[in-house]
Amino acid sequence: MVSRRRFLQTGSLAAGVSVALPTLAKAAEGYKPLPPVIAALRTLRGEAKPITVEECAGRQEKARRLMRENNLSAILLTAGTSLAYFTGIRWSGGERLFAMVLPAKGEALYVSPAFEEGRAREQIAQSPDGGKADVRIWQEDESPYARVAQGLSDRGIASGTVGVEETVKFLFSDNLRKAAPSATLTSATPVTAGCRMIKSRHEIDLMRLASKVTLAAYEATYRSLKVGMTQRDVGNLLEAAHRKLGFEGGADVQVGEFSAFPHGSVKPQGIRESTIVLIDGGCSVEGYASDITRTFVLGKASDKMKQVFDIVH
């Protein structure tokens, strides 16, 4: 980061922020021009088609059908991939409860911290529930679990069976159990996995695009490897390549004997001639991730390297 003081000392205000700040940022980061192969990459961002509100609505209807088949009155979702899957809402986790209750019948319920109300309503407005959703906020001296319990009561399911999504924190589910003692809490997996495990054509296209991007980034990085680079240098190239392709992504890089460690080592590693370079990572395209491992050798692979590679393959 370039401090304000350094900017004022080094940059000319007359020259304009748009000229001075990028120059300083590049100097501060030890800026180097990208290798030609990576610089030549073209963005694939235009191929990523977002999941639509209509698709989320269809997922919710399937979830309701599965709830009825599994004798569930509702399911409870908090921050995570299931919430994004059913609503399009991307919410970071934390110690404060942000939750959605999707009942088998009737409108959904959202419970949000009061200070996050603006952000919550902004995202909920883009979900299948739209701008007229039932959103209940809670202040710091109030119980969010009481809000959920009241919402269940208002829908006539205070004594119903509520499926809790598998990644919900124990803190949340345990406090809800205390706030709604008449309700039976159980697993929502028959509903959430019942929907998510079967991918639509659109989802498969997004997953394939994520893999296409990562493989292109890997190839461009491999063609840019040079003796003397460290694993950090290679990691920076991988991030830059993904970014040139239009997405945030990267990978862990392990060199030589450290490629035998399942998740590598923190020790400095330099690339030499005939060195194994293991790359493991990916990117996310509209919430759908690639996760790809590739093994390279800079130069010529030894017979032992080929033998071990064949065994693993």
N, C-alpha and C positions, 0 to 999 in steps of 0.2 A: 504494500500500500504506500502511496506517496502522501506524506503529511502536507497539511495546508501550509505550514511554515516553509517546508522545502519547496513547495510549489511557488510560493511568493518570492523566495530567494532566488530560485533558479529560472523560473519561467518569466517571460516578458508579458505583462498584462496587455501591452499595446499589440502584441502579436495575436492575442485572442486565446481563449481557453481551448478551443477546438484544435488548435495547432500545438500548443505547449503541453497539454495534459497527456495525449497519447505518446508523445516523444518521451516525457518523463516516465510514464508507465513502462514503456519498452526498456528504458535504461535501467529502471529499478528491478525489473524481472530478468535482467540478463538476456534481453531479446536477441534472438537469432532468426534469420530468415528460414522459412520452412524448406525442407528438401523439395526439389522439383516435382517428384512423384506425388507428394502430399499436396503441394501447392496447386497441382493440376486437377485435383478432385473437384467434382461438381456436386452441388447439393441435390439430395433426393427427397427433401422436405415435401415437395409438391405431390409425392406419391402417397403420403400419409393422410388417409381420410379419417377424420375423427368419428368416434362412436356417436350416433345421433340420439336425441331425446326419445325418438320413437323406438329405437332399439332398447334403451333402458326401460321404457314402459313395457315392452314385450317381455323383458326379463322379469319385471315385477309381477306380471300376470302369471308367468310360469311358476314363480315362487309361490304365489297364492294357491295355485293348483296343487303344488307339492305340499304346502302346509295342510290343506284339507285332507290330502291322502295320508299324511302322517299325524293327523289329529293335533296340529299345532294351531293355537289361536293367533300367534304373531311371531315375528323374529326380531331380535335386537341386534343392531349393527353399530359399531363405533368406528373410529378412524382406521382406515386400512383399505385393502384391495377389494373386499366385498362391498363396502360402502360405495367405492368408485364404480364397481361393476353394475350395481343396481340403480345408482342415481347420477353418476358422472361427477359427484362431489369428491374433490381431492383435499383431504383434511389431514394435517400432521398430528401425530399422537401427542399426548401430554398427560399431565396429572388431572386436568379438568375434563369432566365428561361432556363430550359432544356425541349425541346418539340419534339414531333413527329407529323408530319402531314401525315395522311394516306389518299391519294386521292382515289376517286372511280375508277379512271383509272390512270395508270402510277406508277412510283416508289415513295416510301416514302421519306420524307424529315426529317432530324434531325437537330436541332439547339442546340448548346452546348456552354457554357462558354469556352473561350480559355484555361483557366488554367485546365479545366476538360477534355480536348480533349483526352488525353491518356486513361483515364478511360472510357470515352464515346465510343471511337472506340473499345476498348477491349470488351465491352458488346455488342455493335451493331454487331460486327463480329460474335457473337454467336447467333444472331437473324435471322429470315428469310431473312432479307435484306443482311446479310453477310458483308464481308469486302469491297465490292464495293458500299456501300450505299452512298447516297448524304448527307454528313455531312457538315454543315456550322457553323463555329465558330464565336464568337463575343468577342471583347476585352472590357475591363471595360469602355472605353470611347465611345463605340459604342452601337447601339440599336439592341437588339435581335429581336425586333418586325419587324424591317426593313428587317431582314434576312427571317423571316417567310413570310412577304408580297412579297418579291422578289421571294421566292420559289413558292408561289401561282401564281404569274405572269408567271414564267417560265413554269408552267404546264398549262397555259391558263385558270386558274380559279380565276383570280384576282377579277372578278365580280360574282363569284359563291357563293353558300351558304355553309358555313362551320359550322359543328356541333362541339360545344365545350363540352368536357366531364364534367360531373356535378360537379366534385371536383376541377376543375381548379380555381385558385385564381382570384378574381375580378381584382386585379392589372394587371394580365397577359392579361385577355380577354379585359379589358378596353383599355389598351395600344395597343393591336393588332387592335382593332376597329379603333383607331386613325391612326395607321400605314397603314391599308388597308381599307380606307373609301369606296371603291367600293364593298367590300365583305359584305355579309349578315351573321351575326353570330347568330346561333340558338342553340338549345339543341341537343347534340349527343346521348341522352338517348335512342331513338328508335333503335340506332345501338348498343351502348355499352351494354345496358340492354338486347336488343334483342338477343345478343350473350351470355352474361354471365349468364342470368337467367336460361338457360337450361344447366344442367351439363352433361358432358360425363361420361361414365363408369369409366374412369381413374380418373376424378375429384372426383367422389363419393367414389372411393376406398381411395383416399388421405384423404378425410374428415372422412371416417370411421376409418382410421388408426389414425388420430389425436385424435378422440374420444376414441379409444381403449387405446392409450398411456395415456391420461388424466385419464380415469377411473382406469387404473392400478396404476397410481401414487396416486390417491385419496385413493384407497383401502390400498396400502402399508403405506401411511401416517396415515390413520385411525388406522391401527393395531399398529402403533408406538406411538400413543397419550398416554400421561401420565399426571396425576394430577400435577399442578404446571407449566406446559408449558404456554408460552404466545402466542398470535397470531403471533408474529414475529417468534417464534420457529417453529410453524406449517408451516408458510410460507416458511421458510428455508428448511424444510423437503420436502415440495411439489416441490420446485425448484430442490433439490437434486434427488428426485425420477424421475422427468421428465428427468433430465440429465442422470441418469443411464439407462433410456429407450432410450436414444439417441437423445433427442430433448430439446431445450430450452423452458421452460414453467413454470407456477406457478399460483398462485391464491391469491385473497384477502381472508382474514380469519377474521370472526367476531364471538365473543363469547358471550353467554348468551343474555342479553337484547339488546345488540348492533346488534344482528342478525335481529332485527326488522327494522333497518335503511336500506334503499335501497342500499346505498353504504358504509355502515359501519361508523366507528368512528376512530379518531386518538388516542383516549384514550387507555392507557395500559389495557390489558384484560388478566386475568389469567383463566386457565381451572381448574374447580373443578369437583368433582364427580356429575354426573347427570346434566352436563352443556351441552347446545346446542352449537355445533360448525358448523358454516355455511362456506362453501368453494365455491368460485365462480371464475373460471378462465379457463385456457386451455393452448394449445400450438399451434404451427404452423408447418405443414408438407408440405414442398415445396410450401409454400404460402397459404395453405388451413388450416383454423383454427378450433379448437374445442372451444366450449364455454359452459361449463357445471357447474351447481350449484348442490351441494349436502348438505344435512343437516344430521349431526351426533349427537349422544348423547354419552358422555363418561359415561358408566354405564347404569342405568335403566332410561328410559323415563317415565315421569309422565303422568297421564291420560290427563291432560290439554295439554301437549306437543303433545300427540298422536292425540287429538281432533283438535288442530290447524294444525298439519301436514296434517291430512285428509282433512280439509277444503281447504288448499292451493293446495293439490294434485288434 
